[in-house]
Amino acid sequence: MTAIAAVQLDPAVGDFDGNRRKAATAIAEAFAARASIVVIPELATSGYVFRDRDEARSVSIRPDHEIFAEWARLAAGARDGAGVVVGGFSELGEGDEVHNSAAVVDASGVRAVYRKVHLWDREKEVFTPGKAAPPVVDTPHGRVGVMICFDLEFPEWTRIAGLAGADLLAVPTNWPLVPTPPGERPAEQRIAVAAALVNRMAIVCADRFGRERGVDWTEGTAIISPAGVVIAEAGPGRGAATADLDLAESRDKRLSPRIDLFDDRRPDLYGRLVHPGPARGV
């Protein structure tokens, strides 16, 4: 079993030093509480509601920034010395490019960086979208994939991570609060549940809380089993969702002796998904 912690934070836009301290404290607390894999929110080091690209650039960093060496030291302090951190940051790219990115860090340093491909709303005015598929990183605990927030809402993208062998999909998020019918989970959680279920792949979403420049957040941090069951939530405010998962369960795609979610696919019939016609992809 692998102990997972998804930490719900409230980064402040533009406050890099303050956000860095919050992230480090949260990561250290999660490892001290025996977690082996810790996920923190999207843009945890920078905040989210930027006025423009210039403001985002002022708190953007490259993957060789010392903050990731700090996360690596914290990962080395996990109970087994093999901690893994997945967290969002604003990445300084080439020229004037800024990317909404997430790093996978272990005791050896940065293992992978993913740049968000599917940008939400005004993010398109600030960030340059990524051009690469979600990375899947081998760790002592299992294979960890990563994508960011709105990426999760594209079933082709989560399928790519599943087919690449992800046992656990780590998803740093900033989910803006929208109306939800009474008794229903937030729409983003329902999407994560469906993605976990159809890929038989554990999914961990680390959301944020509070208000930033008039935007409220869903506070939907959750851990979802490969069976599509929400097994832990952070609830409102600062906190964490924690759970023990057998990540090997994600490798068995069988629902019965005659049903295999991956072997039963018919990619010979799915051509229009990748070669769309003129009418909205059909």
C-alpha positions as CSV (number, residue, x, y, z in Angstrom):
1,M,0.0,0.0,0.0
2,T,1.1,3.5,-0.8
3,A,0.2,6.5,1.4
4,I,-1.1,9.4,-0.7
5,A,-1.7,13.0,0.4
6,A,-3.4,15.7,-1.7
7,V,-3.0,19.0,0.1
8,Q,-5.4,21.9,-0.3
9,L,-3.6,25.3,-0.2
10,D,-4.4,28.9,-0.7
11,P,-1.6,30.4,-2.7
12,A,-1.7,34.2,-3.2
13,V,-1.3,35.6,-6.6
14,G,2.2,37.2,-7.0
15,D,3.5,36.2,-3.5
16,F,6.2,33.8,-4.6
17,D,8.1,33.8,-1.2
18,G,4.9,33.3,0.8
19,N,3.6,30.6,-1.5
20,R,7.0,28.8,-1.4
21,R,6.8,28.7,2.4
22,K,3.2,27.4,2.4
23,A,4.1,24.7,-0.1
24,A,7.2,23.6,1.8
25,T,5.3,23.5,5.1
26,A,2.5,21.5,3.6
27,I,4.8,19.0,1.9
28,A,6.9,18.5,5.1
29,E,3.7,18.0,7.2
30,A,2.4,15.4,4.7
31,F,5.6,13.4,4.7
32,A,5.8,13.7,8.5
33,A,2.3,12.2,8.6
34,R,3.7,9.2,6.6
35,A,2.7,10.0,3.1
36,S,4.9,8.7,0.3
37,I,3.3,10.7,-2.6
38,V,2.2,14.3,-2.0
39,V,0.3,16.4,-4.6
40,I,-0.2,20.1,-4.2
41,P,-2.3,22.5,-6.3
42,E,-2.0,24.0,-9.8
43,L,0.2,27.2,-9.8
44,A,1.0,26.6,-6.1
45,T,4.1,28.8,-6.2
46,S,2.5,31.8,-8.0
47,G,-1.2,32.1,-7.5
48,Y,-3.6,31.9,-10.4
49,V,-5.7,35.1,-11.2
50,F,-3.1,37.1,-13.1
51,R,-3.9,40.4,-14.7
52,D,-1.7,39.6,-17.7
53,R,1.3,37.7,-18.9
54,D,3.8,40.2,-17.6
55,E,2.5,39.7,-14.0
56,A,2.8,35.9,-14.5
57,R,6.3,36.2,-15.8
58,S,7.3,38.2,-12.6
59,V,6.7,35.0,-10.5
60,S,7.7,32.4,-13.1
61,I,10.7,30.1,-12.7
62,R,12.6,27.5,-14.6
63,P,12.8,23.8,-13.6
64,D,16.3,24.3,-12.2
65,H,15.1,26.8,-9.6
66,E,16.2,26.1,-6.0
67,I,12.6,25.5,-4.9
68,F,12.7,22.1,-6.5
69,A,15.9,21.2,-4.7
70,E,13.9,22.1,-1.5
71,W,11.1,19.8,-2.5
72,A,13.7,17.1,-3.3
73,R,15.2,17.4,0.2
74,L,11.7,17.1,1.7
75,A,11.0,14.0,-0.4
76,A,14.2,12.5,0.9
77,G,12.8,13.0,4.4
78,A,9.8,10.7,3.7
79,R,9.7,7.7,6.0
80,D,11.1,5.4,3.3
81,G,13.4,8.1,1.8
82,A,11.6,7.7,-1.5
83,G,9.0,10.5,-1.3
84,V,7.5,12.0,-4.5
85,V,6.1,15.5,-4.8
86,V,3.8,16.7,-7.7
87,G,3.1,20.4,-7.7
88,G,2.1,23.2,-10.0
89,F,4.2,26.2,-10.9
90,S,4.4,29.1,-13.4
91,E,7.2,28.1,-15.7
92,L,9.4,30.6,-17.6
93,G,9.7,29.4,-21.1
94,E,11.5,30.5,-24.2
95,G,11.3,34.2,-25.2
96,D,8.2,35.7,-23.6
97,E,6.5,32.4,-23.1
98,V,5.0,31.4,-19.8
99,H,3.6,27.9,-19.1
100,N,1.2,26.6,-16.6
101,S,3.3,23.6,-15.5
102,A,3.7,20.8,-13.0
103,A,6.9,19.1,-11.7
104,V,7.3,15.6,-10.5
105,V,10.1,15.7,-7.9
106,D,11.8,12.9,-5.8
107,A,14.9,12.8,-3.7
108,S,17.1,12.9,-6.9
109,G,15.5,16.1,-8.1
110,V,13.1,17.0,-10.9
111,R,12.0,13.8,-12.7
112,A,9.6,15.4,-15.2
113,V,7.9,18.6,-16.1
114,Y,4.5,18.8,-17.8
115,R,3.1,21.9,-19.5
116,K,-0.7,22.2,-19.4
117,V,-2.1,21.6,-22.9
118,H,-5.7,22.5,-22.5
119,L,-5.9,26.1,-21.3
120,W,-9.0,27.3,-19.5
121,D,-10.7,30.6,-20.4
122,R,-8.4,33.6,-19.7
123,E,-5.4,31.3,-19.2
124,K,-5.2,31.6,-23.0
125,E,-4.2,35.3,-22.6
126,V,-1.4,34.4,-20.1
127,F,0.1,31.0,-20.9
128,T,1.5,29.2,-23.9
129,P,0.0,25.7,-24.1
130,G,2.2,22.6,-23.9
131,K,2.9,20.3,-26.8
132,A,3.7,17.0,-25.1
133,A,1.7,14.1,-23.7
134,P,1.4,13.6,-20.0
135,P,4.6,12.1,-18.6
136,V,4.5,8.9,-16.7
137,V,7.3,8.5,-14.2
138,D,8.5,5.2,-12.7
139,T,8.8,5.5,-8.9
140,P,9.4,3.0,-6.1
141,H,5.6,3.2,-5.4
142,G,4.4,2.8,-9.0
143,R,4.0,4.7,-12.2
144,V,2.9,8.3,-11.6
145,G,1.4,10.3,-14.4
146,V,0.6,14.0,-14.3
147,M,-1.7,16.5,-16.0
148,I,-3.3,19.8,-14.8
149,C,-6.9,20.8,-14.1
150,F,-8.8,21.3,-17.4
151,D,-6.7,18.6,-19.0
152,L,-8.7,16.1,-17.0
153,E,-11.9,17.0,-18.9
154,F,-10.6,15.6,-22.2
155,P,-11.1,11.8,-22.2
156,E,-8.6,11.3,-25.0
157,W,-5.9,12.9,-22.7
158,T,-6.6,10.7,-19.7
159,R,-6.8,7.7,-21.9
160,I,-3.3,8.5,-23.2
161,A,-2.0,8.5,-19.6
162,G,-3.8,5.2,-18.9
163,L,-2.4,3.6,-22.0
164,A,1.1,4.9,-21.1
165,G,0.9,2.8,-17.9
166,A,0.0,5.3,-15.2
167,D,-0.9,3.6,-12.0
168,L,-1.7,7.0,-10.4
169,L,-2.7,10.2,-12.2
170,A,-1.7,13.2,-10.1
171,V,-3.7,16.3,-11.1
172,P,-2.9,19.7,-9.5
173,T,-6.0,21.8,-10.0
174,N,-7.5,25.3,-9.4
175,W,-11.3,24.6,-9.8
176,P,-13.3,27.9,-9.9
177,L,-16.5,27.5,-7.9
178,V,-19.6,27.0,-10.0
179,P,-23.2,26.1,-8.9
180,T,-23.7,22.5,-8.1
181,P,-27.2,20.8,-7.7
182,P,-27.9,19.8,-4.1
183,G,-26.6,16.3,-3.3
184,E,-24.3,16.2,-6.3
185,R,-20.5,16.3,-6.2
186,P,-18.8,19.1,-8.1
187,A,-18.7,18.5,-11.8
188,E,-14.9,18.3,-11.8
189,Q,-15.0,15.5,-9.3
190,R,-17.6,13.6,-11.3
191,I,-15.3,13.9,-14.3
192,A,-12.4,12.6,-12.3
193,V,-14.5,9.7,-11.1
194,A,-15.5,8.8,-14.6
195,A,-11.9,9.0,-15.9
196,A,-10.7,6.7,-13.0
197,L,-13.5,4.2,-13.7
198,V,-13.1,4.0,-17.5
199,N,-9.3,3.7,-17.3
200,R,-9.2,1.7,-14.0
201,M,-6.6,4.2,-12.8
202,A,-6.3,5.9,-9.5
203,I,-6.6,9.7,-9.7
204,V,-5.6,12.3,-7.1
205,C,-6.8,15.9,-7.5
206,A,-5.3,18.7,-5.3
207,D,-7.5,21.7,-5.4
208,R,-7.1,25.1,-3.6
209,F,-9.3,27.1,-1.2
210,G,-10.1,30.7,-0.4
211,R,-10.7,33.7,-2.6
212,E,-8.3,35.3,-5.1
213,R,-9.2,38.6,-6.8
214,G,-12.9,37.8,-6.6
215,V,-12.6,34.1,-7.6
216,D,-13.9,31.5,-5.2
217,W,-12.6,27.9,-5.4
218,T,-14.4,24.5,-5.3
219,E,-12.2,23.1,-2.5
220,G,-12.7,19.7,-4.2
221,T,-9.4,18.0,-3.3
222,A,-10.0,14.2,-3.5
223,I,-8.4,10.8,-3.9
224,I,-10.3,8.4,-6.3
225,S,-9.7,4.7,-6.5
226,P,-9.2,2.7,-9.7
227,A,-12.8,1.6,-9.2
228,G,-14.0,5.2,-9.5
229,V,-14.8,5.6,-5.8
230,V,-13.9,8.8,-3.9
231,I,-12.1,7.4,-0.9
232,A,-10.9,10.6,0.7
233,E,-11.6,14.4,0.5
234,A,-10.1,17.4,2.1
235,G,-13.3,19.3,2.7
236,P,-13.5,23.1,3.0
237,G,-10.4,25.2,4.0
238,R,-6.9,24.2,4.5
239,G,-6.4,20.5,4.8
240,A,-5.5,17.3,3.0
241,A,-7.1,14.2,1.6
242,T,-5.2,11.1,2.7
243,A,-5.5,7.5,1.8
244,D,-3.6,4.3,1.3
245,L,-3.8,2.8,-2.2
246,D,-2.5,-0.4,-3.7
247,L,-1.3,1.1,-7.0
248,A,-0.9,-2.3,-8.5
249,E,-4.7,-2.5,-8.8
250,S,-4.5,0.0,-11.6
251,R,-2.6,-2.5,-13.7
252,D,-5.5,-5.0,-13.9
253,K,-7.9,-3.7,-16.5
254,R,-10.2,-6.7,-16.2
255,L,-13.8,-6.3,-15.0
256,S,-14.5,-10.0,-15.4
257,P,-12.8,-13.0,-17.2
258,R,-14.4,-11.8,-20.4
259,I,-14.1,-8.0,-20.0
260,D,-10.9,-6.0,-20.3
261,L,-11.2,-2.3,-20.5
262,F,-8.1,-1.9,-22.7
263,D,-8.1,-5.2,-24.6
264,D,-11.7,-4.6,-25.6
265,R,-11.0,-1.3,-27.2
266,R,-11.6,-0.9,-31.0
267,P,-8.9,1.6,-32.2
268,D,-9.6,0.5,-35.8
269,L,-12.9,2.3,-35.5
270,Y,-11.7,5.4,-33.6
271,G,-9.9,7.1,-36.5
272,R,-12.2,10.1,-36.6
273,L,-11.0,11.0,-33.1
274,V,-7.6,11.8,-34.4
275,H,-8.5,12.6,-38.0
276,P,-11.5,14.9,-37.6
277,G,-13.8,15.8,-40.4
278,P,-15.2,19.3,-41.0
279,A,-18.2,19.1,-38.7
280,R,-16.8,19.5,-35.1
281,G,-14.7,16.4,-35.3
282,V,-17.1,13.9,-36.9
